[in-house]
C-alpha cells in the first residue's frame, strides 16, 4: 500500500513539474516568470495548488490563471 502511495505522489509531482515547465512565461510588465494555469481548465489550479504554494515559497515562482491582460 505504501508503494502505491509513493507511486501516486511521484506521478502527481511529475505532472506538476511538466505543467510548470510547459506553462512558464515571462510577463513583460514586471519581468517575472509566471506559471500560467489555463483559464479553461481551472481545475489544474486547484489540483496543483498545494505544490504551487510550496514552489512559490521555495523558488519565488509566481502563478496566474489565464493570460495576463
Buried (B, 14 or more C-beta within 10 A) or exposed (E): EEEEEEEEEEEBEEBBEEBBEEBBEEBEEEEEEBBBBBEEEEEBBEBBEEBBEEBEEEEEBBBBEEEEE
